Amino acid sequence: MEQLWRDVAHALRTLARRPLLAAVALVTLAVGIGANTALFSAADATLLARLPGAEPDRTVLLWLDNTRLGIRNDIAPYPLYRAWVDGAPAVEAAAVYRPGRANLTGGDGAAERVDWTRVEDGFLEVIGVEPLLGRAFDAADFAGEGDAVLLSHGLWQRRFAGDRDVVGRTLELDARPYRVVGVLPAAAGFPRDSELWAPLVMSAEQREAQGRFWLYTVARLTPGTPLATAQEQLDAVAARYVTANPDFAGYGVYAEPLRQHLVGDVARPLAVLLVAVACVLLIGCGNVANLLLARAAGRRREVAVRVALGAGRRRLVAQVLTEGVVLAAFGGVLGIAVAVWATRGLTALAPAGLLPEDGLAVDARVLAFAVVLSLATGLLVGLLPALHLSRQAAGAVLARGGRGASEDRRGKRLRSALIAAEVGLALVLLVGSGLLLRSFGRLAGLDTGFEAEQVLLADLALAPARYPEPAQAVDFYARLSERLAGLPGVEAAGAASDVLLPELAMSTTFGIEGRPDPPPEQRLEVPVVAVAGDYFEAVGLPLVAGRAFGAGDSAEATPVVIINRSMARRFWPGQDPLGQRIKYGGRDSDGPWRTVVGVVADARRTRQESEDRPSTYLPHAQVPMTGMTLALRSGGAPRRLAGVVRDTVAALDPAVPVTELSLLDERLGQRLAGRRFNALLLAAFAAVALFLAVVGVYGVVAFSVARGTREIGVRMALGAGRARVVAGVLRDGLTPVLAGLAAGLGAAALAGRALGSLLYDVSATDPTTFAAVPILLLAVAA
């Protein structure tokens, strides 16, 4: 231990004698360690987060694998859920649930829109969660009206100020009273965005309905059962179910681990960023190792003397390694400060839903990672100089007091190899960021189909208990659209049940008059969207044929439908779809025939990269819905209408909260927010890598010129011209750069293939990117 402290003291004295070298190394390591620590904080909060409940690795989500629509995570009818659970021995327990949103009143706050989940009996036992306060649901809660409710820890703190007497209090959800029976622990609830849980009370009709796809399923596997075994059993159950129910042809089942579900689409982009930031640290380590190698070149005489006095190679290696670890330790301290700043920046800049709502923190786990990373970095940056110096020392004793060309050549080869590696890593990062940026540019340049500028959206939901009759909801939205359309600056006003379609949009199969229904596996589900007022004009979706809905399309009038262009082209190619009739559910269903009265343009409503699927729109009067999204087109600044919208809604019903007030182009942009964030963050890391690599090139060339000044002077005295000397320096400097570019191109091709799932309309070996990046690197290095 005493020897260790002497080595530490010697390292501190050595660094103090070269303050500029120490400062450059510290800043380089601080940036690398800090960035890696910040990204680890993000990974720890998402990929490595503690899952809700006990033994969460046994918990899976069971989805309807809807091959008809290409949706692997679809929801199922109750009879199919029962078949899965009863037919698969690997499923120990399961429960269905139904997420939704409700208007919350009561407690210490104004009316607000909250996420809640209605759950089947046994749900909490399946996910392994017990209440922090109060009790779980009991059989009596499911036998009655389902008026018990559990609060999330966050809602309990936010709305009820953590009052432990909240159990037993009454609040209202959609104008219905509910009794608070308990509070769940923090971060223990599922789904994570749910703030309330209530019993799911199902009627006999709902339990027997084969065609109602509405339930989500969570299950717990028996101990020790591999997921693959459970999937095989569930596949067999699904196949038997299709045999007994041919209408379910084309439907399978998919068991998804809970962690995979909660991580969602974050895993792959975050893994890419973690690799990228690790490359930045490696480039930084290469630079610092080069600095220490350069300093080691000036210590050969000192080392030769120490060897002559009896110092062994192991002793020399230990001392140089200690210098690297001490340097990295100080860099780690600065890196933690960088990480604190970086986590705040990531939290502020990350799009909603990408990171936890409470943000990132540098906690004990993250600090432990920073300490281990700093130690590993110190060993990494010190190892090459230590081994190189110890080898030189043995030769130095035999070679004229520590001088000799062989040591210079060996050191030069080492420094050149490090530069080649740095350039190769920088090229991989630049190519990766270039591919993502080009992909994002292609996506952002796609026409969404909407005229999204100057359009204000606002979400509303009427409480069914306050609007028990369908005509009441129809009247509310009709009067609201009329009042909003009359406001100064409003060019058009309307509403729709869905403006942008969720992945699991309300949809159904249909039949066409005069044609037989296709086989079950070929039946297509089309979204059903209710619209009111001048919705199409408000969002800028032009009619390409026929007419829009009007006041005459009442509940008593002829049932009508508007289809989109994709549906017209697919089912009536080369024909006029106007006047054709369709029936939801198929020709033999009990629904009415609906006459096509209009065709509207397509819009990218689900994802930016997905073209519009065949879709249908109905007049709100003929398919009343309580939840709608208002759309107002303004000739001026639409945000100024926000207050007027709230006042107009309050004048009709003060109990209706107005939520998600935003512009349509903002909502469209949010779909690309994750891609934009990932591409820009990777580009930032690539820029840092480029800077570090170029600084490394400059450092090696400058060191070589400084060490060879006498040789250069002799050559010029013997007649060598300035151009020849400069050409020689450029050749020596660019040789490792060219080697790095050659190696980096191969690695970049592999990296491009790994990024393939994140790219849109850009090849993983995009010629433009693969040509531009090496030219850029070579030009900057030169």
C-alpha positions in Angstrom: 0.0 0.0 0.0 2.9 2.3 0.8 4.3 1.7 -2.6 1.0 2.5 -4.2 0.8 5.9 -2.5 4.3 6.6 -3.6 3.3 5.8 -7.2 0.2 8.1 -6.8 2.3 10.9 -5.5 4.8 10.4 -8.3 2.0 10.5 -10.9 0.6 13.7 -9.4 4.1 15.4 -9.6 4.5 14.2 -13.2 1.1 15.6 -14.2 1.8 18.9 -12.4 5.0 19.3 -14.4 3.0 19.1 -17.7 -0.2 21.1 -16.9 -1.2 21.6 -20.6 -0.9 17.8 -21.3 -2.8 17.0 -18.1 -5.6 19.6 -18.9 -6.1 18.2 -22.5 -6.2 14.7 -21.2 -8.6 15.5 -18.4 -11.0 17.3 -20.6 -10.9 14.5 -23.2 -11.6 11.9 -20.5 -14.2 14.0 -18.8 -16.2 14.3 -22.0 -16.0 10.6 -22.8 -16.7 9.4 -19.2 -19.5 11.9 -18.7 -21.3 11.1 -22.0 -21.1 7.4 -21.3 -22.4 7.9 -17.7 -25.3 10.0 -18.9 -26.3 7.4 -21.5 -26.0 4.7 -18.9 -28.4 6.7 -16.8 -30.9 6.6 -19.6 -30.3 2.9 -20.2 -30.7 2.2 -16.4 -34.0 4.1 -16.3 -35.4 2.3 -19.4 -33.7 -0.9 -20.4 -32.6 -1.9 -16.9 -35.5 -0.4 -14.9 -37.1 -2.4 -12.2 -40.3 -4.0 -13.5 -43.6 -3.8 -11.5 -44.5 -6.7 -9.3 -42.8 -9.7 -8.0 -40.9 -12.1 -10.3 -41.6 -9.8 -13.3 -39.6 -12.0 -15.7 -42.4 -14.5 -15.6 -44.9 -11.9 -16.7 -45.9 -11.7 -20.4 -48.5 -9.9 -22.5 -50.6 -12.1 -24.8 -51.5 -10.4 -28.1 -53.6 -11.3 -31.0 -51.2 -11.7 -33.9 -53.2 -10.1 -36.6 -51.5 -11.1 -39.9 -54.5 -9.7 -41.8 -53.4 -6.1 -40.9 -49.7 -6.8 -40.1 -50.3 -5.9 -36.5 -48.5 -8.3 -34.1 -49.8 -6.6 -30.9 -53.6 -6.6 -31.5 -56.3 -7.0 -28.8 -58.6 -10.0 -28.5 -62.2 -11.0 -27.8 -62.9 -12.6 -24.4 -63.7 -16.1 -25.7 -60.3 -16.2 -27.5 -58.5 -15.0 -24.4 -60.2 -17.8 -22.4 -59.1 -20.4 -25.0 -55.4 -19.2 -24.7 -55.4 -19.4 -20.9 -57.3 -22.6 -20.5 -55.4 -24.4 -23.3 -51.8 -23.6 -22.4 -50.4 -25.3 -19.3 -47.5 -22.9 -19.3 -49.9 -20.1 -18.3 -50.2 -20.1 -14.5 -52.6 -17.2 -14.3 -53.9 -14.4 -16.5 -56.3 -11.5 -16.5 -57.7 -9.1 -19.1 -57.7 -5.3 -18.8 -59.0 -2.3 -20.8 -57.1 1.0 -20.7 -58.9 4.2 -21.3 -59.3 7.8 -20.3 -61.8 9.5 -18.1 -62.8 12.9 -16.7 -61.7 13.0 -13.0 -63.4 15.3 -10.6 -63.3 15.3 -6.8 -60.3 15.6 -4.5 -58.2 18.8 -4.3 -58.2 19.8 -7.9 -60.2 20.9 -10.9 -61.6 18.5 -13.5 -58.8 16.8 -15.5 -58.4 14.0 -18.1 -56.6 11.0 -16.7 -55.6 7.6 -17.9 -57.2 4.7 -16.1 -57.5 0.9 -16.5 -60.4 -1.4 -15.8 -59.1 -4.8 -14.8 -60.4 -8.3 -14.4 -60.5 -10.0 -11.0 -57.0 -11.3 -10.2 -55.2 -8.7 -12.2 -53.1 -7.5 -9.3 -52.2 -11.0 -8.4 -51.0 -11.7 -11.9 -48.7 -8.7 -12.0 -47.6 -9.4 -8.4 -48.5 -6.0 -6.9 -50.0 -5.3 -3.5 -51.4 -1.9 -2.4 -49.3 0.4 -0.4 -52.4 1.7 1.4 -55.9 0.2 1.8 -56.8 -3.1 0.1 -56.9 -4.7 -3.3 -60.2 -5.4 -5.2 -62.3 -8.2 -3.8 -65.1 -10.4 -5.2 -67.7 -7.9 -4.1 -66.2 -5.1 -6.2 -66.6 -7.2 -9.3 -70.1 -8.4 -8.4 -71.5 -4.9 -8.1 -71.2 -1.8 -10.4 -67.4 -1.8 -10.2 -67.3 1.5 -8.3 -64.1 0.8 -6.4 -60.9 2.4 -7.5 -57.2 2.2 -6.8 -54.9 5.3 -7.1 -51.4 5.4 -8.5 -48.8 6.7 -6.2 -48.2 9.7 -8.5 -51.9 10.7 -8.5 -52.1 10.2 -4.8 -49.2 12.6 -4.3 -50.2 15.1 -7.0 -54.0 15.4 -6.4 -54.4 14.3 -2.8 -51.0 15.6 -1.4 -50.2 12.1 -0.1 -53.1 12.2 2.4 -53.1 8.7 4.1 -56.8 9.2 4.8 -57.6 9.1 1.1 -58.9 5.6 1.5 -62.7 5.7 1.7 -63.0 9.1 0.0 -65.2 9.5 -3.1 -64.2 10.9 -6.5 -66.0 11.0 -9.8 -64.9 9.4 -13.1 -67.0 10.4 -16.0 -69.6 11.8 -13.6 -69.9 8.5 -11.8 -68.9 8.1 -8.1 -66.1 5.8 -7.2 -64.8 4.8 -3.7 -61.0 4.9 -3.2 -60.1 1.5 -1.7 -56.3 1.7 -1.9 -53.1 3.2 -3.3 -50.5 1.3 -5.3 -46.7 1.7 -4.6 -44.6 4.0 -6.6 -43.5 2.6 -10.0 -45.5 -0.6 -9.3 -48.5 0.0 -11.4 -49.2 -1.5 -14.8 -49.8 -0.1 -17.4 -47.3 2.6 -16.3 -49.2 5.5 -17.7 -52.4 4.5 -15.8 -53.3 6.7 -12.8 -56.4 4.8 -11.6 -57.6 1.2 -11.7 -61.2 0.0 -11.4 -62.9 -3.4 -11.7 -63.8 -4.5 -15.2 -67.4 -5.8 -14.9 -68.4 -7.7 -18.0 -71.9 -8.8 -19.0 -72.6 -12.3 -20.3 -73.0 -10.8 -23.8 -69.5 -9.3 -23.6 -68.0 -12.6 -22.4 -69.6 -14.5 -25.3 -69.0 -12.0 -28.1 -66.6 -13.6 -30.6 -66.4 -10.6 -32.8 -65.6 -7.9 -30.2 -61.9 -7.3 -30.2 -61.4 -5.1 -27.2 -59.3 -6.7 -24.4 -55.7 -6.7 -23.4 -54.2 -9.7 -21.7 -51.5 -10.1 -19.1 -50.3 -13.5 -18.0 -47.9 -15.1 -15.6 -46.0 -18.2 -16.7 -45.4 -21.2 -14.5 -42.0 -21.2 -12.8 -39.1 -22.3 -15.0 -41.1 -22.3 -18.2 -39.1 -20.9 -21.1 -40.9 -18.3 -23.2 -40.4 -20.5 -26.3 -42.3 -23.4 -24.7 -45.2 -21.1 -23.7 -45.3 -19.7 -27.3 -45.4 -23.2 -28.8 -48.4 -24.1 -26.5 -50.2 -20.9 -27.4 -49.6 -21.4 -31.1 -51.2 -24.9 -30.8 -54.2 -23.4 -29.0 -54.6 -20.7 -31.6 -54.5 -23.3 -34.4 -57.2 -25.4 -32.8 -59.3 -22.3 -32.3 -59.1 -21.4 -36.0 -60.1 -25.0 -36.9 -63.2 -24.6 -34.7 -63.9 -21.0 -35.7 -62.9 -20.5 -39.4 -63.7 -16.7 -39.1 -60.5 -16.4 -37.1 -58.3 -17.6 -39.9 -55.3 -15.3 -40.2 -55.2 -14.7 -36.4 -52.5 -16.1 -34.2 -51.1 -15.4 -30.7 -47.9 -13.7 -29.6 -46.4 -13.8 -26.1 -44.3 -10.7 -25.4 -42.2 -10.4 -22.3 -43.2 -7.6 -20.0 -39.8 -5.9 -20.1 -39.8 -5.9 -23.9 -43.2 -4.4 -23.9 -42.3 -1.6 -21.5 -39.1 -0.8 -23.3 -40.9 -0.6 -26.6 -39.1 1.1 -29.4 -36.5 2.6 -27.2 -34.2 -0.4 -27.0 -32.6 -0.4 -30.4 -32.0 3.4 -30.8 -30.6 3.6 -27.2 -28.3 0.6 -27.9 -27.0 2.4 -31.0 -26.3 5.6 -28.9 -24.6 3.5 -26.2 -22.3 2.0 -28.8 -21.7 5.4 -30.3 -20.8 7.1 -27.1 -18.5 4.1 -26.2 -16.7 4.8 -29.5 -16.3 8.4 -28.5 -14.7 7.3 -25.2 -12.4 4.9 -27.1 -11.3 7.7 -29.4 -10.6 9.9 -26.4 -8.6 7.0 -24.8 -6.6 6.8 -28.0 -5.8 10.5 -27.8 -4.7 10.3 -24.2 -2.7 7.2 -24.8 -0.9 9.0 -27.7 -0.2 11.9 -25.3 1.3 9.5 -22.8 3.3 7.8 -25.5 4.7 11.1 -26.6 5.6 11.9 -23.1 7.2 8.5 -22.7 9.4 9.2 -25.6 11.1 11.9 -23.6 11.6 9.7 -20.6 13.8 7.0 -22.1 17.0 8.3 -20.5 15.2 8.5 -17.1 13.9 5.0 -17.4 17.3 3.7 -18.6 18.9 5.1 -15.4 16.2 3.5 -13.2 16.7 0.1 -14.9 20.5 0.5 -14.4 19.7 1.0 -10.7 17.7 -2.2 -10.5 14.1 -1.3 -11.4 12.2 -4.3 -12.9 9.8 -4.2 -15.8 6.8 -5.0 -13.6 7.6 -2.0 -11.4 7.8 0.3 -14.4 4.5 -0.9 -15.8 2.8 -0.5 -12.4 4.0 3.1 -12.1 2.9 4.1 -15.6 -0.4 2.4 -15.1 -0.9 4.3 -11.9 -0.4 7.6 -13.8 -3.1 6.6 -16.2 -5.5 5.6 -13.4 -4.8 8.9 -11.5 -5.5 10.8 -14.7 -8.7 8.9 -15.3 -9.8 9.3 -11.7 -9.7 13.1 -12.1 -11.3 12.8 -15.5 -14.0 10.7 -13.8 -14.7 13.3 -11.2 -15.1 15.9 -14.0 -17.0 13.4 -16.0 -19.6 13.0 -13.2 -20.2 16.8 -13.4 -20.5 16.5 -17.2 -23.0 13.6 -16.7 -25.2 15.6 -14.3 -25.3 18.4 -16.9 -25.9 16.0 -19.7 -28.7 14.1 -18.0 -30.5 17.4 -17.5 -30.1 18.2 -21.1 -31.3 14.8 -22.2 -34.3 15.1 -20.0 -35.2 18.5 -21.4 -34.5 17.6 -25.1 -35.9 14.1 -25.3 -39.4 13.7 -26.8 -42.2 12.7 -24.6 -42.4 9.0 -23.8 -38.7 8.3 -24.6 -37.5 8.7 -21.1 -39.2 8.3 -17.7 -41.5 11.2 -16.8 -39.5 12.1 -13.7 -36.4 12.4 -15.8 -32.9 11.0 -15.4 -30.8 11.1 -12.3 -27.1 10.4 -11.4 -28.0 8.0 -8.5 -25.8 5.4 -6.7 -26.0 2.8 -9.5 -24.9 5.4 -12.1 -22.1 6.7 -9.8 -20.9 3.1 -9.4 -20.9 2.8 -13.2 -18.9 6.0 -13.5 -16.3 4.8 -11.0 -15.8 1.4 -12.7 -15.7 3.1 -16.1 -13.0 5.6 -14.8 -10.9 2.7 -13.5 -11.2 0.8 -16.7 -10.4 3.9 -18.7 -7.3 4.6 -16.6 -6.0 1.1 -17.2 -6.8 1.3 -20.9 -5.0 4.6 -21.5 -2.0 3.6 -19.4 -1.5 0.1 -20.7 0.1 0.8 -24.1 2.5 3.5 -22.8 3.4 1.3 -19.8 4.2 -1.8 -22.0 6.0 0.4 -24.6 8.1 2.2 -22.1 9.0 -1.0 -20.2 10.2 -2.7 -23.5 12.2 0.4 -24.4 13.8 0.4 -21.1 15.4 -3.0 -21.5 16.8 -1.9 -24.9 17.8 1.5 -23.6 20.3 0.0 -21.2 22.0 -1.8 -24.2 21.7 1.1 -26.7 23.8 4.2 -25.9 22.1 5.6 -22.9 18.5 5.2 -24.1 18.9 6.4 -27.6 18.2 4.5 -30.8 16.2 4.6 -33.9 14.4 1.3 -33.2 12.5 2.8 -30.3 11.4 5.8 -32.3 10.1 3.6 -35.1 8.3 1.4 -32.6 6.7 4.4 -30.9 5.8 5.9 -34.2 4.1 2.7 -35.3 2.1 2.6 -32.1 1.0 6.2 -32.4 0.1 5.7 -36.0 -2.0 2.5 -35.2 -3.9 4.5 -32.5 -4.6 7.3 -35.0 -5.8 4.7 -37.6 -8.2 3.2 -35.0 -9.5 6.6 -34.0 -10.1 7.6 -37.6 -11.9 4.3 -38.3 -14.2 4.7 -35.3 -14.9 8.3 -36.2 -15.8 7.2 -39.8 -18.2 4.6 -38.4 -20.0 7.2 -36.3 -20.1 9.8 -39.1 -21.5 7.2 -41.6 -24.1 6.1 -39.0 -25.2 9.6 -38.2 -25.2 10.4 -41.9 -27.5 7.5 -42.7 -29.9 8.4 -39.9 -30.0 12.1 -40.9 -30.7 11.2 -44.5 -33.4 8.9 -43.4 -34.9 11.5 -41.2 -34.8 14.0 -44.0 -36.6 11.6 -46.3 -39.3 11.1 -43.7 -39.7 14.7 -42.9 -40.1 15.5 -46.5 -43.0 13.2 -47.1 -46.4 14.8 -47.8 -48.7 13.9 -44.9 -51.8 14.7 -46.9 -53.0 17.3 -44.4 -52.7 21.1 -44.8 -51.5 21.2 -41.3 -50.5 24.8 -40.9 -52.8 27.1 -38.9 -54.8 24.1 -37.5 -55.5 24.0 -33.7 -56.5 20.6 -32.1 -58.1 20.0 -28.8 -59.3 16.8 -27.2 -62.6 16.5 -25.5 -64.6 13.7 -23.8 -68.1 13.8 -22.5 -69.0 11.8 -19.4 -71.5 9.0 -20.5 -73.3 9.5 -17.3 -74.0 13.1 -18.1 -74.9 12.3 -21.8 -76.7 8.9 -21.6 -78.6 9.5 -24.9 -76.6 9.4 -28.1 -78.5 12.4 -29.4 -77.2 14.5 -26.5 -73.6 14.0 -27.5 -74.5 14.7 -31.2 -76.2 17.9 -30.1 -73.2 19.0 -28.0 -70.6 18.6 -30.7 -72.9 20.2 -33.4 -73.5 23.3 -31.2 -69.8 23.5 -30.3 -68.7 23.3 -34.0 -71.3 25.9 -34.9 -70.1 28.3 -32.2 -66.4 27.8 -32.9 -67.0 28.3 -36.7 -68.5 31.7 -35.9 -65.5 33.0 -33.9 -63.4 35.8 -35.5 -60.4 34.4 -37.4 -61.8 30.8 -37.6 -62.1 29.7 -41.2 -63.5 26.2 -40.5 -64.3 24.1 -37.4 -65.1 20.5 -36.9 -64.4 17.4 -34.9 -63.3 13.7 -35.4 -63.1 10.7 -33.2 -59.5 10.2 -34.5 -57.4 12.7 -36.4 -54.3 10.7 -36.3 -54.9 6.9 -36.0 -53.5 4.9 -33.1 -52.0 1.6 -33.9 -55.1 -0.1 -32.6 -57.6 2.2 -34.1 -61.3 1.3 -34.0 -61.8 -0.9 -37.1 -64.1 -3.5 -38.5 -64.5 -5.8 -41.5 -67.1 -5.0 -44.2 -68.9 -6.4 -47.1 -69.7 -4.9 -50.5 -73.1 -5.0 -52.1 -73.3 -7.3 -55.0 -70.1 -9.2 -54.1 -69.6 -12.3 -52.0 -67.7 -11.8 -48.8 -64.0 -12.9 -49.1 -62.6 -15.9 -47.0 -62.0 -14.9 -43.4 -58.3 -14.7 -43.7 -58.6 -12.2 -46.6 -61.1 -9.9 -44.9 -59.7 -6.4 -44.4 -60.5 -4.3 -41.3 -61.0 -0.6 -42.1 -60.9 2.2 -39.5 -64.2 3.8 -38.6 -63.9 7.6 -37.8 -66.8 9.7 -36.8 -66.7 13.4 -38.0 -68.8 16.4 -37.2 -69.0 20.0 -38.6 -66.5 21.0 -41.4 -63.9 18.6 -40.3 -62.3 17.8 -43.7 -62.0 21.5 -44.5 -60.6 22.3 -41.0 -57.7 19.8 -41.4 -57.2 20.3 -45.1 -58.2 16.9 -46.4 -59.8 17.7 -49.8 -62.7 15.8 -51.2 -61.7 14.2 -54.5 -65.2 13.1 -55.4 -68.7 13.4 -54.1 -69.7 15.5 -51.2 -69.0 16.1 -47.5 -71.5 15.3 -44.7 -74.2 17.9 -44.1 -77.0 18.6 -41.7 -79.2 16.2 -43.6 -77.1 13.2 -42.6 -79.0 12.7 -39.4 -79.6 9.6 -37.4 -82.9 9.1 -39.2 -81.5 9.7 -42.7 -80.1 7.2 -45.2 -76.9 5.7 -43.7 -73.9 7.2 -45.6 -70.1 6.8 -45.6 -67.1 8.6 -47.0 -64.1 6.5 -48.0 -60.5 7.5 -48.7 -58.8 7.3 -52.0 -56.9 4.1 -51.0 -60.1 2.3 -50.4 -61.6 3.5 -53.6 -58.6 2.4 -55.6 -58.4 -1.0 -53.9 -62.1 -2.0 -54.1 -63.4 -0.1 -57.1 -60.3 0.2 -59.4 -61.3 2.1 -62.6 -64.9 2.5 -61.3 -66.9 5.2 -59.7 -67.3 4.3 -56.0 -70.0 6.9 -55.4 -73.4 5.3 -54.9 -71.8 1.9 -54.0 -72.9 0.4 -50.7 -71.0 -1.4 -47.9 -72.0 -3.0 -44.7 -69.8 -3.2 -41.6 -69.3 -6.8 -40.4 -70.0 -8.4 -43.8 -73.1 -8.9 -46.0 -74.8 -11.1 -43.5 -74.4 -8.8 -40.5 -77.3 -7.0 -38.8 -75.9 -3.5 -39.6 -77.4 -1.2 -42.3 -76.1 -0.8 -45.8 -74.2 2.5 -46.1 -74.0 4.5 -49.4 -70.7 5.9 -50.4 -71.3 9.7 -50.9 -67.7 11.0 -51.1 -64.1 10.2 -51.5 -61.5 12.0 -49.5 -57.7 12.3 -50.1 -55.3 10.0 -48.3 -53.3 11.1 -45.3 -50.5 9.5 -43.3 -52.5 9.2 -40.1 -50.8 6.3 -38.3 -47.0 6.8 -38.9 -45.1 9.1 -41.1 -43.5 6.1 -42.9 -46.9 4.3 -43.5 -49.2 5.2 -46.3 -52.9 5.6 -45.5 -54.8 2.3 -45.2 -58.3 1.9 -46.7 -60.5 3.9 -44.3 -64.1 5.0 -43.7 -65.6 8.2 -42.2 -69.2 8.4 -40.9 -71.3 11.4 -39.9 -71.2 11.8 -36.1 -75.0 11.9 -36.0 -75.1 8.3 -37.3 -72.4 6.9 -35.1 -72.4 9.1 -31.9 -69.2 9.1 -29.8 -68.5 11.0 -26.6 -64.7 11.4 -27.2 -63.7 13.7 -30.1 -60.9 15.9 -31.2 -61.8 19.5 -32.2 -60.1 20.9 -35.3 -60.1 24.7 -36.0 -58.5 26.3 -39.0 -57.4 29.8 -38.4 -56.4 32.6 -40.7 -54.1 34.1 -38.0 -52.3 32.7 -35.0 -54.2 29.6 -34.0 -52.7 29.4 -30.5 -54.6 32.6 -29.6 -57.8 30.6 -30.0 -56.9 28.3 -27.1 -58.5 30.4 -24.4 -61.6 31.0 -26.5 -62.0 27.3 -27.1 -61.8 26.6 -23.4 -64.4 29.3 -22.7 -66.7 28.1 -25.4 -66.6 24.5 -24.1 -67.1 25.7 -20.5 -70.2 27.7 -21.6 -71.8 24.5 -22.9 -70.6 22.3 -20.1 -68.1 23.4 -17.4 -67.5 19.8 -16.4 -65.8 18.9 -19.7 -62.0 19.4 -19.5 -60.2 20.5 -22.7 -56.9 18.7 -23.0 -54.0 18.3 -25.5 -54.4 21.8 -27.0 -51.8 21.8 -29.8 -51.2 22.5 -33.4 -51.8 19.7 -36.0 -48.3 20.2 -37.5 -46.9 19.8 -33.9 -48.7 16.5 -33.5 -47.4 15.3 -36.9 -43.9 16.4 -35.9 -44.1 14.4 -32.6 -44.2 11.2 -34.6 -40.7 12.0 -35.8 -39.5 13.4 -32.5 -37.8 10.2 -31.5 -36.0 9.8 -34.8 -35.0 13.4 -34.8 -33.6 13.2 -31.3 -31.7 10.0 -32.0 -30.2 11.3 -35.3 -29.1 14.6 -33.8 -27.6 13.0 -30.7 -25.7 10.5 -32.9 -24.6 13.4 -35.1 -23.4 15.3 -32.0 -21.4 12.2 -30.9 -20.0 11.9 -34.4 -18.9 15.5 -34.4 -17.1 15.1 -31.1 -15.5 11.9 -32.5 -14.4 13.8 -35.6 -12.9 16.6 -33.5 -11.0 14.2 -31.2 -9.7 12.2 -34.2 -8.5 15.3 -36.0 -6.9 16.6 -32.8 -5.2 13.2 -32.5 -3.8 13.4 -36.1 -2.6 16.9 -35.4 -0.9 15.9 -32.2 1.0 13.0 -33.8 2.1 15.1 -36.7 3.1 18.0 -34.5 5.1 15.6 -32.2 6.8 13.9 -35.1 7.8 17.3 -36.5 9.0 18.5 -33.2 11.1 15.4 -32.6 12.5 15.5 -36.2 13.3 19.2 -36.3 17.0 18.6 -36.4 16.7 15.9 -39.1 14.5 18.3 -41.2 17.1 21.0 -40.8 19.9 18.7 -41.9 17.8 17.6 -45.0 17.1 21.2 -46.0 20.8 22.1 -45.5 21.6 19.3 -47.9 19.2 20.8 -50.5 15.8 19.4 -49.8 13.1 22.0 -50.8 10.2 23.3 -48.7 7.6 21.5 -50.8 9.4 18.2 -50.4 9.6 18.6 -46.6 5.9 19.5 -46.4 4.9 16.6 -48.7 6.9 14.2 -46.4 5.1 15.5 -43.3 1.7 15.2 -45.1 2.5 11.7 -46.2 3.5 10.6 -42.7 0.4 12.2 -41.2 -2.1 10.9 -43.8 -0.8 7.4 -44.0 -2.5 6.2 -40.8 -5.6 8.3 -41.7 -5.9 6.4 -45.0 -5.4 3.1 -43.2 -8.1 4.1 -40.7 -10.5 5.1 -43.5 -10.0 1.7 -45.3 -10.7 -0.2 -42.1 -13.5 2.1 -41.1 -15.4 1.6 -44.4 -15.7 -2.1 -43.8 -16.9 -1.5 -40.2 -19.3 1.2 -41.4 -20.9 -1.3 -43.8 -21.6 -3.6 -41.0 -22.9 -0.8 -38.8 -25.1 0.3 -41.6 -26.7 -3.1 -41.8 -27.2 -3.0 -38.0 -29.1 0.3 -38.4 -31.3 -1.1 -41.2 -34.5 -1.2 -39.1 -34.0 2.5 -38.2 -33.7 3.7 -41.8 -36.4 4.8 -44.2 -35.9 4.9 -48.0 -32.1 5.0 -47.4 -29.8 2.0 -48.2 -27.6 0.7 -45.4 -24.7 1.2 -47.9 -26.0 4.6 -49.2 -23.3 5.6 -51.8 -23.7 9.3 -51.1 -23.0 8.9 -47.4 -20.2 6.4 -47.9 -18.5 8.7 -50.4 -19.0 12.0 -48.6 -17.8 10.9 -45.1 -14.3 9.6 -46.1 -13.8 12.7 -48.3 -14.8 14.9 -45.3 -12.5 13.1 -42.9 -9.6 13.1 -45.3 -10.0 16.8 -46.1 -10.2 17.8 -42.4 -7.3 15.6 -41.5 -5.2 17.1 -44.3 
